[in-house]
């Protein structure tokens, strides 16, 4: 009988993250025979799951790295193809014209939902340079393959905007954390940015064009700045009217878009976690989305 994993059951990730990794491996034509040996799911059943244990996700990262020929092979695989297998991020990018804005949203909004065992931070260093820090929460299984692969995942993000790869200036990586300094590709010209933004609904253009809100506030204030509460409140009010939400669904939405897990939402609202899950399912139905990432993308780009 194999020894018990002391990390199992401590942390989970949204299964969508694991699907994307598998899709990237298959897209790169990595050998998949035996890939799921010892895991509690296969490629088919994984797509029916909502969450997977972080320990199992770590195994997927390690096997990807091994079958890609090592860290550099896995990095290239993710840099060149990871953005092709996450249409939810592409949906967010459709309303953006700045690579820096996309990094901020992914790190401050999307990743805290999909990859809850991680604590991430984003720092704007100016002149298209950014510093990204990612670390594991206590009790999560160490996984150096994840942090090494993250270099490629971060390099591939501008691909959502049809921009070239950033330059990686500095990395510091071990089994429980990663620090990445990137020089991002230049933003598009004003004409190109307007042309791209014009492809999205007119209500999505004003908040994102040129990386500033219509009031001139730099993008990102909505994700922690002094106007965050007001901006979220206005958007929730609009969502309540447009999506015909109940008062309780609006309460859940307000917390969900701030990156809260269902357990945290249940605690804040004083209700059962399965009640929150029902409200989230109704939010998907009323907003015409099928995942938290899609819902957040629509919340920030269309309301």
Backbone bond lengths (Angstrom), bond angles and torsions (degrees), N, CA, C in turn:
res aa  C-N    CA-C-N  psi(-1)  N-CA   C-N-CA  omega(-1)  CA-C   N-CA-C  phi
1 X - - - 1.459 - - 1.532 108.75 -
2 X 1.337 118.51 127.47 1.466 120.15 -178.17 1.519 111.09 -66.63
3 X 1.347 117.46 148.45 1.473 119.69 179.18 1.521 110.94 -62.16
4 X 1.327 115.81 149.97 1.463 120.85 179.89 1.527 109.88 -70.91
5 X 1.328 115.60 137.37 1.462 121.43 177.93 1.524 108.53 -77.21
6 X 1.345 118.97 115.26 1.475 120.28 -177.41 1.517 113.06 -67.69
7 X 1.340 116.96 -15.91 1.460 120.11 -177.96 1.527 112.67 -92.15
8 X 1.327 116.86 -17.48 1.466 119.73 -173.68 1.524 110.86 -63.59
9 X 1.333 115.47 136.62 1.453 121.06 178.17 1.515 114.32 89.75
10 X 1.344 117.15 -6.85 1.465 119.27 -179.05 1.527 112.82 -79.97
11 X 1.340 116.13 -37.41 1.461 120.36 -175.27 1.522 110.36 -145.13
12 X 1.326 115.15 149.39 1.460 121.26 177.32 1.528 109.83 -129.55
13 X 1.330 115.12 158.29 1.463 121.67 171.80 1.515 107.74 -122.55
14 X 1.324 116.64 158.77 1.452 119.82 175.26 1.523 108.58 -68.12
15 X 1.319 116.34 133.94 1.461 121.25 -175.19 1.523 111.90 -58.13
16 X 1.333 117.24 -25.32 1.464 120.33 -179.76 1.528 111.09 -56.83
17 X 1.343 117.33 -34.06 1.455 120.56 177.99 1.525 110.99 -64.02
18 X 1.328 116.05 -40.46 1.461 120.00 178.55 1.527 111.07 -68.97
19 X 1.337 117.55 -39.50 1.477 119.72 176.28 1.511 110.12 -55.83
20 X 1.337 116.17 -45.75 1.457 120.06 -176.65 1.526 110.61 -61.06
21 X 1.338 116.92 -41.55 1.464 119.93 179.00 1.527 110.93 -62.40
22 X 1.333 116.58 -43.62 1.465 120.46 178.85 1.521 110.38 -64.78
23 X 1.324 116.37 -42.83 1.470 119.69 178.89 1.525 110.83 -61.05
24 X 1.335 117.06 -39.24 1.465 120.20 179.38 1.525 110.48 -66.48
25 X 1.340 116.56 -39.50 1.467 120.23 178.65 1.522 110.82 -64.65
26 X 1.338 116.59 -43.88 1.459 119.94 -179.94 1.520 111.30 -68.32
27 X 1.340 116.96 -37.49 1.463 120.56 179.02 1.521 110.81 -62.77
28 X 1.344 116.53 -34.74 1.462 121.28 178.53 1.521 112.18 -83.48
29 X 1.355 116.22 1.37 1.466 121.82 178.32 1.530 111.85 60.70
30 X 1.323 116.74 38.83 1.454 120.10 172.98 1.517 109.54 -70.11
31 X 1.316 119.08 149.68 1.470 120.59 175.80 1.529 110.06 -64.45
32 X 1.327 116.69 124.35 1.462 120.61 -174.55 1.528 113.15 -106.80
33 X 1.314 118.51 -3.02 1.464 120.25 -179.86 1.526 110.12 -61.76
34 X 1.316 116.51 126.74 1.458 121.93 -179.64 1.516 114.49 75.58
35 X 1.321 117.14 7.01 1.464 119.96 -176.15 1.526 111.43 -60.61
36 X 1.339 117.33 -35.52 1.467 120.96 -174.66 1.534 113.01 -98.11
37 X 1.330 117.57 8.18 1.465 120.27 179.95 1.528 110.34 -56.38
38 X 1.319 116.30 129.71 1.460 121.65 177.60 1.510 114.88 82.51
39 X 1.336 117.92 -7.39 1.461 120.82 177.98 1.535 109.68 -91.61
40 X 1.330 118.26 152.27 1.472 120.88 -176.67 1.527 113.46 -81.53
41 X 1.321 117.85 21.15 1.462 121.68 179.69 1.522 108.10 -158.32
42 X 1.332 115.04 164.09 1.463 120.49 171.63 1.528 107.59 -120.82
43 X 1.331 117.12 -174.51 1.452 120.19 -175.40 1.518 112.02 -59.89
44 X 1.337 116.69 -35.23 1.461 120.38 -177.25 1.527 111.77 -76.82
45 X 1.324 116.62 -49.11 1.473 119.27 -177.30 1.522 111.99 -69.38
46 X 1.329 117.10 -27.65 1.465 120.35 177.87 1.517 110.99 -56.70
47 X 1.320 116.98 -37.07 1.469 120.93 -176.44 1.523 112.83 -75.06
48 X 1.315 116.69 -7.43 1.466 119.77 175.28 1.527 111.72 -98.89
49 X 1.308 116.89 -3.56 1.461 121.52 -176.97 1.519 110.85 -92.02
50 X 1.312 115.90 154.56 1.463 121.10 175.81 1.518 111.30 -96.68
51 X 1.334 117.15 -36.97 1.451 121.59 -178.95 1.523 109.45 -137.61
52 X 1.320 115.01 154.28 1.463 120.55 172.19 1.520 108.24 -131.18
53 X 1.317 115.93 154.82 1.452 120.68 179.14 1.529 109.54 -67.15
54 X 1.329 116.57 139.64 1.458 120.42 179.46 1.528 111.18 -57.18
55 X 1.338 117.83 -34.88 1.463 120.05 179.04 1.524 110.88 -60.33
56 X 1.343 116.98 -41.06 1.465 120.32 178.30 1.524 110.97 -68.31
57 X 1.322 116.88 -37.73 1.457 120.56 177.04 1.530 110.24 -63.07
58 X 1.339 116.32 -37.80 1.457 120.03 176.59 1.513 112.35 -61.90
59 X 1.334 116.61 -39.72 1.475 120.88 177.47 1.533 109.66 -61.12
60 X 1.341 116.75 -42.41 1.473 120.35 178.25 1.526 110.10 -59.81
61 X 1.334 117.68 -44.88 1.470 121.00 179.51 1.530 110.89 -61.27
62 X 1.331 116.72 -43.36 1.467 120.47 -178.57 1.524 111.56 -66.17
63 X 1.328 116.69 -40.11 1.464 119.05 -179.74 1.521 111.59 -71.46
64 X 1.310 117.35 -34.56 1.462 119.73 174.00 1.521 110.92 -60.33
65 X 1.324 115.58 -47.39 1.457 119.85 -178.49 1.519 111.05 -61.22
66 X 1.328 116.16 -44.69 1.467 120.33 -179.14 1.526 111.06 -62.33
67 X 1.324 117.21 -45.01 1.464 120.64 -175.31 1.520 112.66 -78.02
68 X 1.316 116.39 -17.02 1.465 119.77 175.44 1.526 112.01 -84.58
69 X 1.342 116.43 -1.91 1.462 120.01 178.43 1.509 114.01 95.41
70 X 1.325 117.78 15.13 1.453 120.84 178.93 1.519 112.47 114.46
71 X 1.337 117.01 -178.81 1.466 120.93 -175.86 1.517 114.59 -56.26
72 X 1.336 118.25 -43.26 1.465 119.50 -177.39 1.524 111.49 -68.64
73 X 1.336 116.80 -37.78 1.457 119.64 177.46 1.516 111.73 -64.68
74 X 1.336 116.57 -41.01 1.471 120.74 179.13 1.526 109.99 -68.13
75 X 1.319 116.18 -39.11 1.468 119.86 177.90 1.526 110.60 -59.67
76 X 1.336 117.55 -46.81 1.464 120.66 179.81 1.522 111.63 -63.93
77 X 1.334 115.39 -40.75 1.470 120.05 178.98 1.524 110.48 -57.21
78 X 1.334 116.58 -47.46 1.465 120.38 -176.97 1.525 111.65 -73.49
79 X 1.320 117.18 -37.69 1.457 119.89 179.73 1.522 111.51 -63.54
80 X 1.314 116.51 -37.13 1.461 120.68 -175.74 1.522 113.79 -88.76
81 X 1.347 117.38 -23.79 1.455 117.24 -171.75 1.503 118.37 -131.76
82 X 1.352 118.31 -11.43 1.466 118.59 -173.37 1.518 111.89 -63.47
83 X 1.331 117.39 -36.42 1.473 119.53 -177.89 1.526 111.76 -68.10
84 X 1.331 117.38 -16.78 1.463 119.37 179.51 1.538 112.26 -77.10
85 X 1.338 117.44 -19.06 1.464 120.16 -172.43 1.524 112.51 -105.65
86 X 1.336 117.86 8.51 1.472 120.63 178.95 1.523 108.48 -126.22
87 X 1.332 118.07 79.34 1.466 119.69 -178.72 1.520 113.73 -62.93
88 X 1.350 117.53 -22.99 1.461 119.13 178.58 1.527 111.26 -61.95
89 X 1.349 116.78 -40.53 1.463 120.08 178.29 1.521 109.71 -68.88
90 X 1.326 115.41 -35.75 1.467 119.03 177.00 1.530 109.63 -61.18
91 X 1.346 116.39 -36.15 1.466 119.54 178.78 1.520 110.95 -64.28
92 X 1.329 116.88 -39.61 1.458 120.22 176.88 1.527 109.32 -65.25
93 X 1.330 115.67 -45.97 1.459 120.41 -176.64 1.521 112.20 -62.38
94 X 1.342 117.21 -25.69 1.451 120.12 179.63 1.510 113.44 -60.88
95 X 1.333 117.09 -20.03 1.461 121.11 179.18 1.522 112.51 -104.51
96 X 1.337 116.76 4.97 1.456 120.72 -176.42 1.518 110.95 -118.18
97 X 1.296 116.39 155.30 1.457 121.16 176.04 1.527 110.88 -129.93
98 X 1.302 118.06 4.21 1.457 122.53 -177.67 1.518 109.52 -120.79
99 X 1.333 117.12 127.00 1.463 120.73 177.47 1.527 110.49 -62.26
100 X 1.325 116.43 -38.62 1.465 120.43 -178.77 1.526 110.55 -62.46
101 X 1.327 117.29 -40.28 1.461 120.70 178.48 1.516 110.70 -64.29
102 X 1.336 116.86 -38.76 1.463 120.21 179.38 1.519 111.02 -64.92
103 X 1.333 117.79 -44.14 1.468 120.38 177.68 1.525 110.10 -59.02
104 X 1.328 116.73 -43.73 1.461 119.55 -178.01 1.520 111.47 -61.73
105 X 1.323 117.54 -44.96 1.466 120.31 -178.14 1.518 110.97 -66.14
106 X 1.332 116.85 -43.51 1.469 119.65 -179.88 1.513 110.52 -62.09
107 X 1.329 117.90 -43.50 1.459 121.43 -174.62 1.522 113.06 -78.73
108 X 1.332 117.16 -31.37 1.461 119.19 -175.03 1.519 113.56 -100.47
109 X 1.335 117.21 -15.55 1.463 119.20 -177.86 1.521 112.04 -121.92
110 X 1.331 117.05 -52.56 1.465 120.03 -172.20 1.530 112.06 -76.78
111 X 1.333 118.08 -53.00 1.462 120.61 -176.34 1.529 113.80 -59.85
112 X 1.346 119.70 -40.12 1.468 117.59 178.12 1.528 113.69 -60.96
113 X 1.330 117.59 -21.48 1.461 120.79 177.47 1.518 110.69 -86.88
114 X 1.326 116.94 -49.35 1.459 120.48 -175.57 1.524 112.23 -73.98
115 X 1.315 117.26 -35.88 1.467 121.85 -173.46 1.529 109.24 -122.37
116 X 1.303 116.47 69.51 1.463 121.62 -173.01 1.532 114.65 -65.90
117 X 1.351 120.62 -22.44 1.472 118.55 176.42 1.522 113.84 -71.22
118 X 1.334 117.78 -4.43 1.455 121.31 -176.67 1.513 111.91 -105.66
119 X 1.318 115.60 148.24 1.460 122.93 169.22 1.524 106.65 -112.50
120 X 1.307 117.22 119.41 1.459 121.14 -175.93 1.532 110.39 -117.47
121 X 1.322 115.65 151.81 1.457 120.25 174.57 1.525 108.66 -142.36
122 X 1.315 115.08 151.90 1.458 122.94 -177.53 1.520 107.76 -130.23
123 X 1.327 116.62 129.63 1.466 120.84 178.06 1.522 109.44 -127.57
124 X 1.314 116.15 125.89 1.459 122.38 177.38 1.527 107.92 -84.08
125 X 1.328 117.09 113.98 1.459 121.76 -178.18 1.522 112.73 -92.54
126 X 1.345 116.23 0.42 1.450 120.40 -178.85 1.518 111.98 83.95
127 X 1.347 116.23 159.67 1.464 122.49 177.81 1.528 111.66 53.35
128 X 1.310 116.28 43.93 1.468 123.58 176.57 1.526 113.13 63.50
129 X 1.329 118.21 21.13 1.465 121.46 175.29 1.517 108.80 -105.53
130 X 1.338 115.71 138.98 1.452 120.15 178.92 1.527 108.99 -134.43
131 X 1.315 115.28 153.17 1.458 122.10 176.35 1.522 107.88 -121.15
132 X 1.308 116.23 124.03 1.464 122.76 -177.54 1.524 108.19 -115.50
133 X 1.319 116.26 133.05 1.464 121.45 176.80 1.527 108.64 -124.65
134 X 1.316 116.06 132.69 1.462 121.84 179.90 1.523 107.54 -134.65
135 X 1.327 117.00 130.20 1.461 119.74 176.83 1.519 110.29 -142.36
136 X 1.335 114.90 155.74 1.451 120.28 179.23 1.518 111.08 -82.18
137 X 1.314 114.79 145.69 1.463 119.81 172.80 1.537 109.37 -73.51
138 X 1.340 117.27 157.43 1.468 119.82 177.89 1.526 111.57 -56.86
139 X 1.311 115.80 139.59 1.463 121.03 177.87 1.509 114.75 90.54
140 X 1.351 118.33 -6.80 1.465 121.26 179.10 1.522 109.98 -85.72
141 X 1.310 116.51 141.87 1.466 122.22 -179.19 1.529 110.26 -62.57
142 X 1.342 119.01 126.04 1.466 120.63 176.75 1.528 110.99 -60.01
143 X 1.323 116.31 144.20 1.463 120.36 -177.84 1.524 110.00 -155.04
144 X 1.320 115.61 89.85 1.450 119.93 179.52 1.521 112.39 -62.52
145 X 1.343 117.09 -31.44 1.463 120.21 -179.38 1.527 110.94 -60.90
146 X 1.328 117.01 -36.15 1.465 119.59 178.51 1.530 110.52 -63.21
147 X 1.328 117.03 -47.13 1.464 120.29 -175.87 1.526 111.41 -71.16
148 X 1.343 117.24 -32.48 1.464 119.28 175.06 1.529 110.50 -69.51
149 X 1.326 116.56 -41.80 1.455 120.25 178.72 1.514 112.95 -67.21
150 X 1.338 116.24 -26.25 1.465 119.76 -179.50 1.521 111.96 -61.83
151 X 1.342 117.35 -26.14 1.466 118.73 176.50 1.525 109.17 -57.63
152 X 1.341 116.49 -49.17 1.454 120.34 179.89 1.514 112.77 -64.78
153 X 1.344 116.33 -39.73 1.467 119.63 179.39 1.532 110.50 -62.12
154 X 1.337 117.03 -42.14 1.462 120.18 178.78 1.536 111.07 -69.26
155 X 1.339 116.46 -36.38 1.465 119.00 177.78 1.527 111.31 -63.40
156 X 1.327 116.14 -33.70 1.460 119.66 -175.62 1.515 115.10 -80.19
157 X 1.336 118.21 -12.63 1.466 119.81 -175.44 1.528 113.82 -57.09
158 X 1.335 120.56 -43.69 1.470 118.74 179.54 1.525 113.53 -61.06
159 X 1.332 117.13 -16.34 1.459 119.52 176.62 1.509 112.62 -60.09
160 X 1.336 117.45 -26.53 1.465 121.00 176.01 1.528 111.08 -63.78
161 X 1.325 115.93 -24.11 1.464 121.24 179.76 1.528 111.49 -103.64
162 X 1.344 115.29 10.46 1.470 120.72 -177.42 1.524 111.53 59.19
163 X 1.337 115.71 36.22 1.451 122.31 177.35 1.527 109.82 -108.52
164 X 1.327 119.20 158.94 1.465 121.40 179.34 1.524 112.38 -70.39
165 X 1.327 115.57 170.72 1.456 120.98 179.62 1.525 110.71 -65.91
166 X 1.325 117.61 147.85 1.466 120.05 173.54 1.528 109.59 -75.48
167 X 1.317 115.89 167.17 1.468 120.80 173.53 1.527 107.95 -94.50
168 X 1.324 116.63 129.05 1.460 121.49 177.90 1.530 107.90 -86.29
169 X 1.324 116.91 112.19 1.459 122.45 -175.37 1.523 112.53 -88.01
170 X 1.343 115.91 -32.88 1.472 119.15 -173.84 1.516 109.03 -160.28
171 X 1.324 116.54 139.78 1.473 120.90 171.17 1.523 109.09 -138.40
172 X 1.301 115.12 148.11 1.465 122.73 171.34 1.521 105.94 -137.96
173 X 1.316 117.39 114.77 1.468 121.41 -169.10 1.518 110.15 -136.28
174 X 1.326 115.71 137.26 1.461 121.11 166.40 1.524 107.93 -140.25
175 X 1.306 118.21 -157.78 1.465 120.46 -174.36 1.520 114.02 -79.37
176 X 1.331 118.22 -10.89 1.467 119.58 -176.35 1.526 113.74 -127.42
177 X 1.333 117.95 -2.19 1.458 117.81 179.76 1.528 110.36 -157.71
178 X 1.327 114.13 162.09 1.457 120.71 175.01 1.516 110.00 -147.24
179 X 1.323 116.47 139.59 1.466 122.73 174.08 1.522 107.00 -124.03
180 X 1.332 116.21 132.27 1.459 120.93 -173.37 1.537 108.81 -135.82
181 X 1.321 116.35 124.07 1.460 120.75 173.59 1.526 107.90 -108.70
182 X 1.322 116.49 126.10 1.455 121.45 -174.74 1.524 111.18 -124.58
183 X 1.314 115.79 143.11 1.457 122.74 168.54 1.517 106.55 -100.91
184 X 1.326 117.68 108.89 1.454 121.58 -173.07 1.522 111.12 -78.07
185 X 1.337 116.82 154.66 1.467 119.50 175.98 1.521 109.80 -64.59
186 X 1.337 117.87 152.63 1.468 120.30 -179.15 1.519 111.59 -59.31
187 X 1.322 115.71 147.71 1.462 120.49 174.91 1.520 109.28 -65.95
188 X 1.302 115.75 160.01 1.457 120.22 179.44 1.526 111.04 -68.70
189 X 1.307 115.74 160.75 1.454 119.21 173.94 1.517 109.28 -64.64
190 X 1.311 116.34 161.05 1.460 120.98 -179.94 1.530 110.85 -54.60
191 X 1.342 117.54 -45.15 1.466 120.38 -178.19 1.511 111.42 -63.35
192 X 1.343 116.37 -42.97 1.458 119.47 -178.79 1.519 110.87 -67.62
193 X 1.335 117.01 -36.03 1.460 120.54 -179.22 1.530 110.77 -67.69
194 X 1.312 116.42 -41.65 1.461 119.48 178.45 1.526 110.18 -65.60
195 X 1.330 116.19 -40.97 1.465 119.89 179.69 1.520 110.86 -61.14
196 X 1.344 115.86 -43.10 1.467 118.87 179.61 1.525 110.68 -66.56
197 X 1.333 116.68 -45.40 1.462 120.06 -178.75 1.515 111.39 -63.00
198 X 1.337 116.85 -30.20 1.459 120.42 -178.11 1.522 112.31 -66.23
199 X 1.328 116.86 -16.35 1.466 119.07 178.14 1.524 112.10 -75.24
200 X 1.339 116.96 -15.95 1.452 120.96 -178.44 1.518 109.63 -98.05
201 X 1.351 118.54 162.56 1.463 120.50 178.44 1.524 110.86 -54.80
202 X 1.323 116.73 147.54 1.463 121.42 -173.76 1.520 111.96 -58.35
203 X 1.338 117.87 -32.09 1.462 119.13 179.85 1.520 111.44 -68.60
204 X 1.361 116.61 -23.33 1.457 119.53 179.73 1.515 112.06 -81.90
205 X 1.336 117.54 -19.39 1.453 120.86 -175.32 1.523 111.34 -71.59
206 X 1.318 117.88 -49.79 1.465 121.36 -172.35 1.525 113.73 -55.76
207 X 1.340 120.02 -45.19 1.464 117.43 -176.45 1.521 114.27 -71.31
208 X 1.333 118.71 -21.73 1.449 119.45 -168.98 1.521 114.72 -114.34
209 X 1.319 119.47 -21.82 1.460 120.13 -174.46 1.527 110.01 -61.32
210 X 1.310 115.86 133.48 1.458 124.71 -178.68 1.525 113.08 65.86
211 X 1.331 117.77 10.54 1.461 120.06 175.89 1.504 114.88 77.27
212 X 1.355 117.76 16.12 1.463 121.34 -180.00 1.521 109.88 -131.10
213 X 1.313 116.47 153.70 1.453 120.46 174.38 1.516 108.78 -75.20
214 X 1.329 115.75 170.05 1.463 119.63 -179.79 1.523 111.87 -64.69
215 X 1.351 117.67 -17.92 1.466 120.88 177.44 1.526 111.75 -90.65
216 X 1.353 117.05 1.35 1.452 120.33 178.80 1.509 114.56 88.25
217 X 1.340 117.56 7.50 1.463 120.69 178.32 1.523 109.79 -79.42
218 X 1.340 118.83 133.95 1.468 119.70 178.72 1.519 110.84 -57.60
219 X 1.328 116.03 142.57 1.456 120.21 179.66 1.523 108.56 -59.50
220 X 1.311 116.25 144.14 1.449 120.68 -177.69 1.514 112.09 109.34
221 X 1.332 117.99 -19.14 1.463 119.32 177.05 1.519 110.17 -60.71
222 X 1.325 116.08 -28.25 1.455 119.99 179.31 1.513 112.37 -69.78
223 X 1.343 117.34 -13.69 1.450 120.26 -176.38 1.517 110.65 -113.47
224 X 1.311 116.95 45.30 1.446 119.88 173.46 1.511 114.87 133.76
225 X 1.310 118.34 -8.35 1.459 120.63 179.99 1.509 111.19 -78.37
226 X 1.310 117.55 -178.84 1.468 121.44 -175.29 1.513 113.46 -65.54
227 X 1.349 118.14 -21.17 1.461 119.40 -179.06 1.517 112.29 -97.05
228 X 1.337 117.32 8.21 1.462 119.68 -173.72 1.524 112.26 -57.50
229 X 1.348 116.82 -48.75 1.458 119.56 -176.57 1.512 112.50 -61.62
230 X 1.340 117.02 -43.92 1.457 120.81 179.86 1.524 111.43 -62.71
231 X 1.348 116.68 -43.54 1.462 120.56 -177.35 1.521 110.86 -65.44
232 X 1.327 116.87 -45.27 1.457 120.16 178.46 1.518 109.87 -62.98
233 X 1.328 117.05 -41.89 1.458 120.17 -179.75 1.513 112.48 -59.94
234 X 1.324 116.91 -43.76 1.469 120.71 179.05 1.522 111.09 -63.95
235 X 1.321 116.52 -41.57 1.459 120.12 -179.65 1.527 111.42 -68.23
236 X 1.340 116.69 -38.79 1.465 119.77 177.13 1.520 110.24 -63.21
237 X 1.340 116.63 -40.64 1.468 120.20 177.32 1.523 110.89 -60.50
238 X 1.321 116.14 -43.30 1.469 119.93 177.56 1.519 111.02 -64.52
239 X 1.343 116.64 -43.76 1.465 120.51 179.09 1.526 111.23 -60.98
240 X 1.327 116.56 -39.93 1.465 120.44 179.52 1.524 110.75 -59.61
241 X 1.321 116.15 -40.51 1.466 120.13 179.74 1.531 111.96 -74.93
242 X 1.337 116.68 -47.55 1.461 120.62 -174.50 1.525 111.61 -71.68
243 X 1.326 116.56 -41.93 1.470 120.44 -176.93 1.523 112.97 -94.22
244 X 1.358 116.40 0.02 1.467 121.78 178.18 1.544 111.01 56.31
245 X 1.319 115.51 58.18 1.455 121.61 -178.38 1.526 111.40 -89.06
246 X 1.323 115.04 152.22 1.452 119.96 169.43 1.529 108.62 -78.62
247 X 1.317 115.99 168.17 1.467 119.74 -179.97 1.523 110.91 -61.56
248 X 1.328 117.32 -39.94 1.463 119.97 -179.40 1.527 111.34 -70.03
249 X 1.330 117.75 -37.19 1.466 120.05 176.42 1.532 110.35 -63.54
250 X 1.322 116.82 -37.44 1.465 120.47 177.24 1.529 110.40 -64.39
251 X 1.339 116.87 -39.32 1.464 120.49 177.82 1.525 110.62 -61.42
252 X 1.330 116.46 -44.03 1.459 121.37 179.78 1.533 109.86 -64.51
253 X 1.319 116.80 -43.58 1.458 120.86 -179.93 1.524 111.20 -59.45
254 X 1.323 116.29 -43.72 1.466 121.33 -178.49 1.537 110.73 -56.76
255 X 1.318 116.87 -40.58 1.465 120.66 -178.83 1.522 111.40 -80.51
256 X 1.323 116.87 -37.02 1.465 121.10 -178.44 1.521 111.36 -60.10
257 X 1.345 117.55 -44.18 1.465 119.91 -176.13 1.530 111.98 -72.98
258 X 1.336 117.28 -8.90 1.459 120.83 173.83 1.524 111.90 -91.66
259 X 1.367 115.71 5.56 1.452 120.34 176.20 1.516 114.72 89.40
260 X 1.337 118.34 12.57 1.460 120.71 -179.35 1.529 111.07 -74.86
261 X 1.309 117.16 138.72 1.466 122.65 173.57 1.529 109.13 -76.00
262 X 1.329 116.15 162.13 1.467 120.04 -178.86 1.524 111.89 -57.36
263 X 1.328 116.95 -38.99 1.459 120.57 -179.84 1.527 110.94 -62.41
264 X 1.334 116.14 -41.35 1.466 120.36 179.14 1.525 111.05 -68.33
265 X 1.338 116.50 -39.54 1.464 120.34 178.10 1.521 110.14 -62.44
266 X 1.342 116.10 -43.48 1.463 120.45 179.53 1.525 110.76 -60.55
267 X 1.322 116.54 -41.52 1.465 120.60 179.43 1.530 110.86 -64.57
268 X 1.337 116.27 -44.63 1.464 120.28 -179.22 1.527 112.23 -64.11
269 X 1.337 116.25 -37.82 1.466 120.68 -175.75 1.528 113.10 -92.93
270 X 1.341 116.72 -5.90 1.455 119.80 178.17 1.525 113.37 68.05
271 X 1.332 116.59 41.43 1.466 119.89 179.14 1.524 108.82 -136.89
272 X 1.332 116.97 175.70 1.450 121.70 -179.37 1.529 111.20 -75.58
273 X 1.339 115.96 151.52 1.461 119.98 -179.14 1.530 111.61 -63.92
274 X 1.341 116.80 -37.09 1.479 117.86 179.76 1.532 111.52 -67.82
275 X 1.341 117.01 -25.90 1.468 119.82 174.28 1.524 110.10 -66.97
276 X 1.321 116.22 -41.44 1.464 120.16 176.85 1.523 110.29 -62.00
277 X 1.336 117.14 -41.78 1.467 120.63 179.09 1.525 111.04 -59.31
278 X 1.327 116.90 -38.52 1.466 120.13 177.71 1.520 110.93 -65.30
279 X 1.336 116.15 -41.42 1.471 119.51 178.46 1.530 110.91 -64.69
280 X 1.340 116.91 -39.89 1.464 120.18 179.04 1.527 110.35 -63.77
281 X 1.331 116.81 -40.65 1.468 120.34 176.90 1.526 110.76 -60.29
282 X 1.330 116.30 -40.99 1.466 119.61 178.15 1.532 111.30 -67.53
283 X 1.330 117.36 -34.95 1.460 120.50 176.45 1.525 110.96 -62.95
284 X 1.335 116.41 -40.93 1.466 119.46 176.07 1.526 109.94 -58.88
285 X 1.332 115.95 -47.12 1.467 120.15 -175.63 1.530 110.71 -64.70
286 X 1.314 116.81 -44.85 1.474 120.09 -175.26 1.530 112.58 -73.45
287 X 1.349 116.59 -26.70 1.466 119.49 -179.60 1.522 112.23 -93.74
288 X 1.350 116.12 -5.92 1.459 118.97 -179.51 1.513 113.15 72.29
289 X 1.342 117.27 32.09 1.458 121.76 179.39 1.522 109.00 -120.49
290 X 1.338 115.27 172.31 1.468 119.04 -178.22 1.522 112.42 -131.44
291 X 1.330 118.22 5.52 1.463 120.94 178.53 1.521 109.18 -154.77
292 X 1.326 115.50 163.35 1.468 120.13 178.68 1.529 110.62 -63.34
293 X 1.339 116.75 -39.34 1.463 119.68 179.90 1.521 110.97 -62.18
294 X 1.338 116.98 -43.94 1.459 120.28 178.19 1.526 110.97 -63.68
295 X 1.331 115.99 -41.43 1.463 120.22 179.87 1.527 110.72 -62.14
296 X 1.315 117.00 -44.91 1.464 120.83 179.96 1.526 110.05 -64.98
297 X 1.330 116.67 -41.03 1.466 119.59 178.51 1.521 110.58 -59.09
298 X 1.330 116.45 -44.88 1.464 119.79 -179.39 1.527 110.79 -68.21
299 X 1.321 117.18 -38.03 1.462 121.79 179.80 1.529 110.59 -59.23
300 X 1.346 117.21 -46.19 1.453 120.76 -174.57 1.522 113.25 -84.00
301 X 1.333 118.27 -20.30 1.456 118.09 -174.29 1.521 113.87 -106.65
302 X 1.347 118.56 -19.88 1.453 119.71 -172.09 1.525 114.40 -118.97
303 X 1.324 117.64 -10.20 1.476 118.67 -177.06 1.530 110.51 -102.29
